[in-house]
């Protein structure tokens, strides 16, 4: 897919980025087993296409269901997640997806990263959307992921509305800002403009994984996307529905593609 690295590249050429995937996912309400079961083949397809990372939307393992969050809250070592751990190891793939994480009081909104070595990293959403405090507690963030030599900073939905969040990721040396979101059609233009602006301002590529169908009381816009370090679209879904977006930067050139779910 990508050309060989040329020996006479300009010294200011951006470094390569490993191929990664964005999974636009349609979650089944409250059904962790069914959602895990659908995650695995999507992750496998991403790996077969050469991806080293696949990013799913916010709370993809349960759907965005605040009324069910307390009863669905889980721990990273939950036995139902074993197929994701196994797939990550089998395909040497980092799988990032979302679930309510058990905590004192309300659960936190977590991004769980299943790693090629069998481990699980936990990131918890620091900045809640107004009203989320009724069902969730604010988290503490987490360390960036190391994916094939690239630092990947995670963000979960409402965090993208806080410019300091993306700025901190860039200042820490992130090579990719990976946002798992639930964005409706009404909010899409503003949120996409924020992410595009972060990419351009910080010279930092941005990936956004949105839900591909209704979840909770929200009709998601879909339209997941990847922006390059200039804020230009590399690849984007046309609308809702389930699909995989693939992107990579090799020898300074971006390559993107779309696989239907």
N, C-alpha and C positions, 0 to 999 in steps of 0.2 A: 504493500500500500504506500509506504513512504520511501523516498529516495535514499540512497546511501549518503552518509555524511561527506561533504566535499572537503578536501584538505585545505582549501584557500578561502575559508569563510571569513567575513569581516570580524574584527575582534569584538564589536559591540552586538553581535548576533545573540538573541536570547537563547538560553540553553534548551536542550530538548525537554519535552514533557512526555512521560509515558502515556500510552494510549489508555484512556479511561472511558467509562460509560455512565450515562445518566438514565436511570430507569423511571419512566413515567408510568405510575402504577395505579391500578384500580383496586382499592382495598375492600375486603368484605367486613362489614360491621362486626366488631368484637370477636372475630373468629381467627385466633392466633394460628391454629393449626392450618387452616385453609390458606391464610396469607403467607405463612412460611412455605407451604407447598407450592405456591405460585412464585415466591421469591427465587427458589432454587433453580428452576429452568431458565428464568431470566438472567440470573447470575451466570449460569453455565453458557448461555448464548453469548453473553458479554466476554467471557473468558475465551470461548472459541473464536471470537473476533479479535482476540489479542489484547483485551483490556486487562489492566492490572488493578483497577479500582472500579467499583460500581456503586453509585449513589442513588438511594431511594428517598422518597418524600418523608416529611414529618409524620411521625406516628403511623408509618406504613404497615406495621405489624398488627395494628388493631383498628386502623381507621382513626380519624380525628373525632373521638367520641367522649367529650368531657363527662357526660353522665355515666359512662361505664369505666372511667379511668381508675377509680379506686379498686374496683373488683378485678380489673384486668392487669393491674400493676404487677410487674415481675422483676426478677433479678437476672443479671447477665448470664448466670449459669443455669437458667431454667432449662429443663430437659427438652422442652418443646423447640428450643432453638438449636438443638444439636445438628439438624440438617444444614443449617447455615454455617456452623463451625466446620462441619465436615467438607462442605463445598469450598470454603475458603482455603482449607488445607489442600484439598484434592487439586484445585485449579490454580494454586499459588495466587490468590486473589484476595483483595481487601473489599469486604462487603459492608457498606454503611447503611443502616436502616434505623427506623425510629419506633420507640415504644414508651409507655409510661413506666417509670422506674420506681420501685417500692422505696419509700422514704418515710421518716417520721411525719405524721400529719398527712398532707396531700402528697401524691406522687410527683416526681419531677418528669419533665419531658426530656427524654434521652435520645441521643444518637449513639447506637451501639455499633462498634466497628469490629467485625470478625476478621481476624488477621491470618495470613498464610502460615504462621507458626502455631496456630491453634488458640492463641490468646484472644481476649475480647477487651477492647478499650471502651471507656465510657465517657461521653461528653454530655453535660446537662445544660439545657437552655437557661441562659442567664436573664434575659429580658423577656418578660411575658407580654402578650397582647392584652389590652384592657379587657377585663372580665375573666381571663384565664385563672386569676388567683382564686376564683371560687372552686376550682377543681384541681389546680396544680400549684406547686411551689416553685419559686425561682431556684435555678441551679447555680453551678459554679464554673461552667465552661469545661475546659479540658485542654490537654496538650495537642498540638498538631500531629497528624499522622505522617509517617515516613513511608512513601510509596516509591520504590525504585529510585531512591535518591532525591525525590521531590517532597518538600514539606507541604502538606495539604491541611489548610485551616478549615474547620467546620463552622457552620452557622445554622441555626434552626429558626426559620420563619421570622418572627417579630424582631429578631436580633438584627436583621438587615436594615431595619428602620433607624438603627443607631450607628451613625457614621464612625464613631470611635471604635466600634467592633471591627469593621473592615480595616480601619487604619492600623489598629493594633496587630492584626494578622499580617499586613504588609510590612510593618516595622519589624516584626519577628522573622521575616524572611520567607513568608509563604509563597510557594510557586503556583498555588491554586487555591481559590476561595470557593468552597463547596457548600452550597446552601440547600438544605432540605426544607421544603415549604408546603404550605397550603394557601394558594392564592386564587381568589375568585375572579371572574371576568371583570367585575367592577374595580378591583384593586390592581389588576394586572399591569396596566400602563405605568402607574406610579412605581410599583415595585420593580418592574423590569428596568425602568429608567434609573432607579437607585443602583441596581447591580451593574448596569452598563456604565454608570458614572464611576463606580468604585474601580471597575476594570481600567477605565481610561485614566483616572486620577492617580492610581497606585501602580499602573503598569503591571497589573496582576490579573491573569485570566480568572474568570468566574464561571462556575457551573451552577445551574438551578434545576433541582428535581421537584416537580410539582405533581400533585395527584392528577390522575387522568379521568376521574369521574366524581360523582357526588360522594361526600363523606360528612357525617354529622349533619349539621343544618346548612352546609355549604355546597354550592355547585362550583367545583373547581374549574379553572380556565384551561388546565393542561398547559400547552405551549411551553414546555420545559425547553431550556436553551443553554448554550455555551457561548460566552463572549471571549474574544481574545484580549491581549494586553492593550489593544488600542480601543477597546469597547465595541468592536465590530463582531457581528454574529458569525460564529463558525458553523453552527448547526442548531436547528430549532424544530420542535414539533409544531405542526400546523394548527392543532387544536387539542381537544380532549382525546381519550382513548389510551390504550396501553401500547408502549413502544420503548425502544432503546435508542439513545443517541450515543454516537461514538465520536471521539475527538482525540487528536494527538498533534504535537508540534515536533517536527523533525527537520533538522537543518534550517531552522528559522521559519519553515512553512507550516501552516495549519492545514489539517485534513479532517473533514467531518463527514459523517454518514448517519443514516437513519435506518433502523430495522423495526419493522412492524412487530407488535407483540403477538 
